[in-house]
Amino acid sequence: MRLLVDSAFVIDYLQGLPDARRRWEAVFAEGDEPIVNEIVVCEVRAGLHPHEEVHLASFLGPVELVQPGLEAAMTAGRWRAEAHARGYHLGLADALIAAAAQATDAVVLTRNVRDFALTPVRVETY
């Protein structure tokens, strides 16, 4: 299964949360395919101290970076507009992450279920 690891997951893993660490080990034991997009990388890096960047780089080593393109961006924009019309706020980053997951037939691995519930993507928590 393709898993687009969300920023919340990466942060939890880097902070050493046991559930995230166990799930990351299971990704490889079960033969899952971890992916990220540039939004996840940017969000996580923005919250790190300079000396912690090496840990993010190490985490990203076995992870494929995907950039699904224009159609995914259009999809993310539609989802944001639809959420707004219903009185909800779907953030730009979450919309783009969800659209990347949909475009690459991936499940979003996150603990941030609430925001991704505003999109039709599949979500797995840990």
C-alpha positions as CSV (number, residue, x, y, z in Angstrom):
1,M,0.0,0.0,0.0
2,R,1.2,3.5,-0.8
3,L,1.3,5.7,2.3
4,L,1.6,9.5,2.1
5,V,3.1,10.3,5.5
6,D,1.6,13.6,6.8
7,S,3.6,16.2,8.6
8,A,2.0,15.2,11.9
9,F,3.3,11.7,11.5
10,V,6.8,12.8,10.6
11,I,6.9,15.2,13.6
12,D,5.7,12.5,15.9
13,Y,8.3,10.1,14.6
14,L,11.1,12.6,14.9
15,Q,10.0,13.4,18.5
16,G,10.2,9.7,19.3
17,L,6.6,9.0,20.0
18,P,6.3,5.2,20.4
19,D,3.1,4.8,18.3
20,A,4.8,6.6,15.4
21,R,8.0,4.7,15.8
22,R,6.1,1.3,15.8
23,R,4.0,2.3,12.8
24,W,7.1,3.4,10.8
25,E,8.8,0.0,11.5
26,A,5.6,-1.7,10.3
27,V,5.6,0.3,7.1
28,F,8.7,-1.6,6.0
29,A,7.9,-4.9,7.6
30,E,4.6,-5.0,5.7
31,G,6.1,-3.8,2.5
32,D,4.2,-0.5,2.3
33,E,5.6,2.3,0.1
34,P,6.1,5.5,2.0
35,I,5.8,8.8,0.0
36,V,5.8,12.5,0.8
37,N,5.3,15.7,-1.1
38,E,7.1,19.0,-0.8
39,I,4.4,20.4,1.4
40,V,5.1,17.8,4.1
41,V,8.9,18.4,3.9
42,C,8.4,22.2,4.1
43,E,6.0,22.0,7.0
44,V,8.3,19.7,9.0
45,R,11.5,21.5,8.2
46,A,10.0,24.9,9.2
47,G,9.6,23.6,12.8
48,L,13.1,22.2,13.2
49,H,16.2,23.7,14.7
50,P,19.1,23.8,12.1
51,H,20.9,21.0,13.9
52,E,17.8,18.7,13.6
53,E,17.7,18.9,9.8
54,V,19.9,15.9,9.6
55,H,17.3,13.8,11.4
56,L,14.6,14.8,8.8
57,A,17.0,14.0,6.0
58,S,17.7,10.6,7.5
59,F,13.9,9.9,7.8
60,L,13.4,10.9,4.2
61,G,16.1,8.7,2.9
62,P,13.8,5.7,2.0
63,V,10.8,7.9,1.1
64,E,9.8,8.8,-2.4
65,L,9.1,12.5,-3.0
66,V,6.0,12.9,-5.3
67,Q,4.9,16.0,-7.1
68,P,1.5,15.2,-8.6
69,G,1.1,18.4,-10.6
70,L,-1.6,20.7,-11.9
71,E,-4.6,18.4,-11.7
72,A,-3.9,17.7,-8.0
73,A,-3.6,21.4,-7.3
74,M,-6.9,22.0,-9.0
75,T,-8.5,19.2,-7.0
76,A,-7.1,20.7,-3.7
77,G,-8.6,24.1,-4.7
78,R,-12.0,22.6,-5.4
79,W,-12.0,20.8,-2.0
80,R,-11.1,24.0,-0.3
81,A,-13.9,25.9,-2.0
82,E,-16.4,23.1,-1.2
83,A,-15.4,23.1,2.4
84,H,-15.7,26.9,2.6
85,A,-19.1,26.8,1.1
86,R,-20.2,24.3,3.8
87,G,-18.8,26.6,6.5
88,Y,-15.5,24.7,7.2
89,H,-11.9,25.7,6.7
90,L,-9.6,23.2,4.9
91,G,-6.1,24.5,5.1
92,L,-3.9,24.9,2.0
93,A,-1.3,22.4,3.2
94,D,-3.8,19.7,4.1
95,A,-5.7,20.2,0.9
96,L,-2.5,19.8,-1.2
97,I,-1.3,16.8,0.8
98,A,-4.7,15.1,0.4
99,A,-4.8,15.8,-3.3
100,A,-1.3,14.4,-3.7
101,A,-2.4,11.2,-1.9
102,Q,-5.4,10.9,-4.2
103,A,-3.4,11.5,-7.3
104,T,-0.9,8.8,-6.3
105,D,-3.5,6.3,-5.0
106,A,-2.1,6.6,-1.5
107,V,-3.5,6.5,2.0
108,V,-2.7,9.5,4.2
109,L,-0.9,8.3,7.4
110,T,-1.7,10.9,10.1
111,R,-3.2,11.6,13.5
112,N,-4.8,14.7,12.0
113,V,-8.0,12.9,11.0
114,R,-10.3,15.9,11.5
115,D,-8.9,18.1,8.7
116,F,-8.5,15.2,6.2
117,A,-12.1,14.3,6.9
118,L,-13.0,17.3,4.7
119,T,-11.6,15.5,1.7
120,P,-12.5,12.1,0.2
121,V,-9.0,10.6,0.7
122,R,-8.4,7.4,2.7
123,V,-6.8,8.0,6.1
124,E,-4.9,5.7,8.4
125,T,-4.0,6.7,11.9
126,Y,-1.6,5.2,14.4
